[in-house]
Amino acid sequence: MKLIKVAAIAALAVASASTFAAKPRSIVFDANHETAEGVPYATYIVKCSDGEDRNLTVWDNRKKWCVGDTTSEVCEKKQIKAAKKACKAD
């Protein structure tokens, strides 16, 4: 019985920790750029609920949203999904 209580408390702690994870508050256009090879991309800044600003790099006419700089491979098709990942990143 005691083991069940400990497991339940641990599960609640994990659930509440995810509740406090940073979330995107705003996504703001930063600038248009071009790689050395001539590939156009844009950068956006995500303002997260933890007070931090994180970067998104956007490719293919806003069809590919990547967390971080041009070398990032953490990408999504949707802006909001990429922003959520950016805010969860350490």
C-alpha atoms as one frame of an Amber mdcrd trajectory, in Angstrom:
protein
   0.000   0.000   0.000   2.828   2.371   0.858   4.474   1.655  -2.502   1.268
   2.639  -4.317   1.148   5.963  -2.445   4.771   6.708  -3.315   4.118   5.880
  -6.977   1.040   8.104  -7.016   2.951  11.016  -5.484   5.761  10.571  -8.013
   3.249  10.553 -10.888   1.652  13.766  -9.607   5.059  15.414  -9.297   5.899
  14.563 -12.918   2.502  15.809 -14.120   2.804  19.081 -12.219   6.364  19.637
 -13.495   5.121  19.516 -17.080   2.433  22.037 -16.153   5.157  24.524 -15.194
   7.197  24.012 -18.381   7.779  27.237 -20.267   5.256  28.018 -22.984   5.460
  30.411 -25.941   3.932  33.837 -25.249   4.710  35.505 -28.577   6.475  34.806
 -31.853   8.006  37.854 -33.548   9.653  38.160 -36.963  13.328  39.115 -36.684
  14.955  39.249 -40.152  15.347  37.697 -43.592  18.678  36.070 -44.427  20.416
  34.039 -47.114  22.941  31.211 -46.728  26.320  31.315 -48.487  24.755  29.048
 -51.127  21.957  31.547 -51.731  19.171  29.699 -49.897  16.747  32.184 -48.298
  15.574  31.780 -44.700  14.143  33.931 -41.928  14.615  34.174 -38.191  11.922
  34.626 -35.566  12.178  35.190 -31.822   9.962  33.230 -29.443   9.282  34.866
 -26.091   8.659  32.129 -23.519   6.751  32.246 -20.237  10.012  31.657 -18.322
  11.229  35.076 -19.478  13.716  33.676 -21.993  13.864  34.465 -25.709  14.572
  31.576 -28.081  15.288  31.556 -31.823  13.490  29.856 -34.689  14.958  29.522
 -38.170  12.361  29.296 -40.947  12.881  27.648 -44.347  10.979  26.857 -47.557
   8.598  29.822 -47.483   7.561  29.158 -43.873   6.994  25.431 -44.441   9.855
  24.277 -42.165  10.304  25.781 -38.676  13.533  24.847 -36.846  14.523  25.484
 -33.234  17.786  27.420 -33.015  20.205  28.447 -35.736  20.797  27.291 -39.318
  22.471  24.066 -38.172  19.423  22.856 -36.207  17.758  19.598 -37.145  14.902
  19.980 -34.640  12.225  21.088 -37.086   8.442  21.097 -37.415   5.930  21.873
 -40.143   3.908  24.131 -37.828   5.110  27.330 -36.202   3.439  26.672 -32.839
   4.917  23.180 -32.501   8.418  24.539 -33.115   7.808  27.380 -30.649   6.673
  24.919 -27.952   9.794  22.826 -28.517  11.955  25.943 -28.342  10.490  26.939
 -24.991  10.962  23.443 -23.578  14.611  23.359 -24.728  17.242  23.967 -22.074
